[in-house]
Amino acid sequence: SFMTGTYPSFHGATKNDAPLNADAITFAQVLQDDLGYETSYMGKWHLNGELHGDEAFGAPDGRSFGFKDTKYQWNRGHWKFIEESEDGSLKAFNFKDGMAHLGGKAAEAYTTDFVTDRAIKFINNQKDSKNPFALMLSFPDPHTPVPVREPYASMFDDLDFLFPRTAVVAVNKQPAPPAWAYSSSPVLVETNLQQVSKA
């Protein structure tokens, strides 16, 4: 609904992983077609349903919905790291495999940092070109699985928090808390939002 300004019953994405109708007109399409904007979508999309595999980056043919640059868009997957090779190809990793494979490059490949860096680059390129532009940046955090990179993983280890009664009830699963409720990821997202706003 945010993309189209219409109700789910009209645009087709009535639940998580339900595809947006192919004929849906998004704000990006209007900006691109009517006003000549350069448009980009970076991050998790979730609007292609089963039409695009978990391992694929970029919008499938005919499903960019007005976003000209979708290289760093993915439909599904809860990856914690993305590696970009010299040839421009992208590979995603879960937390454990990413830490083992990337070693010292883990901070720059951590998914939230990765899309932040690409967003800043896109903004700077557009500022230099003087063309109007629109970037939609969809941070993947906070989301399960909840491991985050340092320094965020241990940032609050020295602090004692008094849980409110509602949290105690939630920990006892009455009702069950959402899986992301005790993650350090919100601090990571806030840090990256600050970097993008400075670009």
N, C-alpha and C positions, 0 to 999 in steps of 0.2 A: 504493500500500500504506500509506503514511503517513496518507492521508485516511481509509481504511476499516479498517485493521487486518487486511486479508485479502491473500491472494496474488494476483498479477496474473492468474493463470488464472481466478480467481473474479470479480474486479472488471472485467476486460476491457482495462485499459490495459497491454497487454503490451509496448509499445514507445513511443518518442517519437511524439507526435501520434495515438496510438490513443485513441479516446474511452473514458471511464469508462462502464460500463454504466449505463443510465438508472435501474435499480432499486438502485444501490449506496447503502448507508447510510454517511455520513461522520460523523466526530466532530462536525462542525458541526451536522448534522441532529439528533444526539442531544442536544447542548447546547441547541439551540433548542427542540426538541419536548418533551424531558423535564425540562429545568431552566430554561426561559424566558430563555435568554441572547440578547442582541443579538449578531449575528454579522456579520462582514465579511471579505471576501477582496479584497485589493488587490495588483495586479501581474500577472505572467504566469501563466497557468493551464495551458495545454498539455494539458487533459484533455477537450476537445471535438472532437478529431480535425478532420475537414474540415467539421464541422457548423456552424462559425461562421467567418466571413471574417476575414482578417487586419486589416481596417480597423475592425472592430466592437469596441465596449466593452460591458461588462456581460454577464451570463449569458443565454444564449438561454432562451426560455420552457421551463419544466420541467427546467432543468439547473443550478439554483443549488446543489443538493446541501447545503441547510441554511445557506448563506450568504445572509443577508437583504440585505445591502448588497454589491452587486457592481459599482457604478458604475465603479470604477477597475480592474476586472478586464479583461484581454484574453487571448484564447486563443493567438494566435501573433503574430509580428512582432518584429523586433529594432530597435525605435525608440529613438532617443536623446533625443527631446524630445516632450513632450505639452503642448499648449496647451488651457486651459479657457476658453471664451468666457463672457461675462457671462450668457448664457442657459443655461449649464451644459453645453453641448455640448463634446465633446472632439475634438481633431485631433492626429494623430501625425505626426512628421517624422523623417527620417533625419538624420545629423549635419550634413551639408553644407547641406541645405535648412533645417534648424532654425536653424543659426547665421545664415543669410542672412535668414530670416523674422523671427526673434525678437529679434535684436540684443541690447540690454541686458537683456532678460528671459530670456536663455538659461539663467542659473544657476538660476532658480526653476522653469524648465520642463524642465531636464535630468531625464530619466525617474526616475533613482534619487532625486534630491532631490524631485521632484514627488510620488512615492508616499510618501516619508517625511513630507512636510508634511501630506498627507491622512491618513496614519496617526496622526500626532500630534493632528490635529484630531479624528479619530474617538475616540481615547483620552480626550482632554480632555472631549468631549461626554458620553461614557459615565461618566466619573468624576463629572461634575456631576449626572447623572441617578440615580446610585447603583444602577443596574441591573447585574447580572453581564453580562460581555461577553467575546467571543473575537474576536481579529483575527488573520488570517493574512496576513502581509506577505511577498510574494515579490519580492525585489529582482531586477531584470533584469540587473544587472552582477555579476560580469564575464561578458561575452558578446561574441562578434563581432557587428558590427564593433567594434574596440577603441578608437576615439577617445573621449577623455573631455574634459570641460570643464576650464578652468583653475580652481584652481591645480594640479589633479591631473596634467594633461598634461605639465607641465614640472617637477613637484615633485622629481624625482630627477636632473635633467639635469646637476647639478654633481657628482654622485657617480660614482665608478668602481667597478664591481662585477666581482669575479673570478668568472667562471662556473665552477661545478664541472664535473668531467669529464662527468658525465651530461648537463649542459646543452649542452656542446659536441657531444656525440654527437647530441643532439636537434636542435640547429641544423643539423647535417649531415644531418638527416632519417633518422637510423638509430636508433630509429624516429622518425617524424615527430612533432613536438610538437603538443599541442592548440593551436588558434589563439589562445586566451585567455592562454596561458602568459606572455606578456611585456607584459601590460596594467597600467596604473596603476589600473584599476577597483577592485581589492580594497581600496585605501586609501579610495576614495570610499564603498564599501559600509560599511567599518568606521566611518567618520565618521558616516554616517547611522544605523547601528545604535546608536551612542552617543547620538544625539539622541532616538531613539525610546525608549531605555531610561530617559531622564530625564523623559519625559512623564508 
